[in-house]
Amino acid sequence: MGTPPNADDYIILKIMPDGGGCCCTHCWPETWRAVNRYIAPAGPIGHEGNVLLGYSDAKFVLEGHESGPEIVLYLGVATASLLAIKAVLELFTTILKNIPQDRKHQSRIRIVKRLSIKGEFKEEVILEVDLPLSDKMAKELELQISKSLKINEPENP
């Protein structure tokens, strides 16, 4: 990912069904088909797979897990690139808009942020989303993703 050889400062954004449930390519086939179309030609991502995605100067990893998809970014890249924020947001929107095709009932999804800083982990739920994704919730998602990826920016006085 172009990170320093000993880098361990990462942010992970994860989509998790509230109450659990499997999110693999077999249980969410339409969602993962849409994701693979979105990430082409970098993919496809397979069952429990991952792929390195690059957007201009920003690179991040998309991982597929049964517990939910994860996006892994190196903090130095995530906080420096508006393109990374835009790409992550578009990927999350693609996933969230397609989940209802695989889950035939209304669902609640949690977006979880996990930080790994010098080997210490901190985890927090940054947003709970009822599906299908409304325009209002899409704007809130954009705000929360942007805030989560700008953690090293100084506060405005």
C-alpha positions as CSV (number, residue, x, y, z in Angstrom):
1,M,0.0,0.0,0.0
2,G,3.0,2.3,-0.1
3,T,3.1,2.4,3.7
4,P,6.3,2.4,5.8
5,P,7.6,-1.1,6.4
6,N,6.8,-1.0,10.1
7,A,3.5,0.9,9.8
8,D,0.8,-0.2,12.2
9,D,-1.5,2.9,12.2
10,Y,-4.6,1.8,10.4
11,I,-8.3,2.6,10.3
12,I,-10.8,-0.1,9.5
13,L,-14.3,0.7,8.5
14,K,-16.6,-2.3,8.7
15,I,-20.2,-2.9,7.6
16,M,-21.9,-5.3,10.0
17,P,-25.5,-6.5,10.1
18,D,-27.2,-5.5,13.4
19,G,-27.8,-8.8,15.2
20,G,-25.3,-10.7,13.1
21,G,-25.7,-12.7,10.0
22,C,-23.4,-13.9,7.2
23,C,-22.2,-11.4,4.6
24,C,-20.1,-13.7,2.4
25,T,-20.4,-13.9,-1.4
26,H,-22.8,-16.8,-1.1
27,C,-25.2,-15.0,1.2
28,W,-24.9,-11.6,-0.4
29,P,-24.4,-12.6,-4.1
30,E,-26.1,-9.5,-5.6
31,T,-24.2,-7.1,-3.3
32,W,-20.8,-8.7,-4.1
33,R,-21.7,-8.7,-7.9
34,A,-22.3,-4.9,-7.6
35,V,-19.1,-4.4,-5.7
36,N,-17.1,-6.4,-8.3
37,R,-18.6,-4.2,-11.0
38,Y,-17.7,-1.1,-9.1
39,I,-14.1,-2.1,-8.4
40,A,-13.3,-3.5,-11.9
41,P,-10.7,-4.0,-13.2
42,A,-9.1,-4.4,-9.8
43,G,-11.3,-7.3,-8.8
44,P,-13.1,-9.5,-8.6
45,I,-13.0,-10.1,-4.9
46,G,-13.9,-13.7,-4.0
47,H,-15.2,-15.5,-0.9
48,E,-13.2,-14.3,2.1
49,G,-10.9,-12.5,-0.3
50,N,-9.4,-9.0,-0.5
51,V,-8.2,-6.6,-3.1
52,L,-5.9,-3.5,-3.1
53,L,-7.7,-0.6,-4.6
54,G,-6.0,2.6,-5.9
55,Y,-7.4,6.0,-6.5
56,S,-4.9,8.6,-7.5
57,D,-2.4,8.9,-4.5
58,A,-4.6,6.8,-2.2
59,K,-4.7,3.1,-1.8
60,F,-6.8,1.0,0.5
61,V,-7.8,-2.7,0.9
62,L,-11.3,-4.1,0.6
63,E,-11.7,-7.3,2.5
64,G,-14.6,-9.7,2.3
65,H,-15.5,-11.4,5.6
66,E,-18.5,-13.4,6.7
67,S,-19.0,-10.9,9.5
68,G,-19.1,-8.0,7.0
69,P,-17.0,-6.2,4.4
70,E,-14.1,-4.1,5.7
71,I,-12.1,-1.2,4.2
72,V,-8.6,-0.9,5.6
73,L,-6.7,2.4,5.2
74,Y,-3.3,3.5,6.4
75,L,-3.9,6.6,8.5
76,G,-1.3,8.7,6.8
77,V,-3.1,8.2,3.4
78,A,-6.6,8.4,4.7
79,T,-6.2,11.7,6.3
80,A,-4.4,13.2,3.4
81,S,-6.6,12.3,0.5
82,L,-10.1,13.7,-0.4
83,L,-10.1,11.1,-3.2
84,A,-9.8,8.3,-0.7
85,I,-12.7,9.6,1.3
86,K,-14.8,9.9,-1.9
87,A,-13.8,6.4,-3.1
88,V,-14.6,4.9,0.3
89,L,-18.0,6.6,0.4
90,E,-18.9,5.5,-3.1
91,L,-17.9,1.9,-2.2
92,F,-19.9,2.0,1.0
93,T,-22.9,3.4,-0.9
94,T,-22.6,0.7,-3.5
95,I,-22.7,-2.0,-0.8
96,L,-25.5,-0.5,1.2
97,K,-27.7,0.1,-1.8
98,N,-27.4,-3.5,-2.9
99,I,-27.8,-5.4,0.4
100,P,-31.6,-5.2,0.3
101,Q,-31.5,-7.4,-2.8
102,D,-29.9,-10.1,-0.8
103,R,-31.8,-9.6,2.5
104,K,-35.5,-9.7,1.6
105,H,-36.6,-7.8,4.7
106,Q,-35.8,-4.4,6.3
107,S,-32.3,-4.5,7.8
108,R,-30.3,-2.4,10.1
109,I,-26.6,-2.2,9.4
110,R,-23.9,-0.8,11.7
111,I,-20.8,1.1,10.4
112,V,-18.0,0.4,12.8
113,K,-14.7,2.3,12.9
114,R,-11.7,0.4,14.4
115,L,-8.4,2.1,14.9
116,S,-5.1,0.3,15.2
117,I,-2.5,2.8,16.6
118,K,0.8,1.4,17.7
119,G,-0.8,-2.0,18.3
120,E,-3.7,-0.7,20.4
121,F,-7.2,-1.1,19.2
122,K,-10.1,1.3,19.6
123,E,-13.6,0.5,18.2
124,E,-16.7,2.5,17.9
125,V,-20.0,2.4,16.0
126,I,-20.1,5.6,13.9
127,L,-23.5,5.1,12.3
128,E,-26.5,2.7,12.3
129,V,-28.3,2.6,8.9
130,D,-31.8,1.3,8.2
131,L,-32.0,-0.2,4.8
132,P,-33.0,0.5,2.1
133,L,-30.7,3.5,2.1
134,S,-32.6,6.8,2.1
135,D,-31.2,10.1,0.7
136,K,-31.2,11.6,4.2
137,M,-29.2,8.6,5.5
138,A,-26.8,8.7,2.5
139,K,-26.0,12.3,3.5
140,E,-25.4,11.3,7.1
141,L,-23.2,8.4,5.9
142,E,-21.1,10.9,3.9
143,L,-20.7,13.2,6.9
144,Q,-19.7,10.3,9.3
145,I,-17.3,8.7,6.8
146,S,-15.7,12.0,6.2
147,K,-15.4,12.8,9.9
148,S,-14.0,9.3,10.6
149,L,-11.2,9.6,8.0
150,K,-10.1,13.1,9.0
151,I,-9.1,12.2,12.5
152,N,-5.7,13.8,12.4
153,E,-6.9,17.2,11.2
154,P,-6.7,20.1,13.7
155,E,-9.9,21.5,14.9
156,N,-11.0,24.9,13.5
157,P,-11.0,27.6,16.2
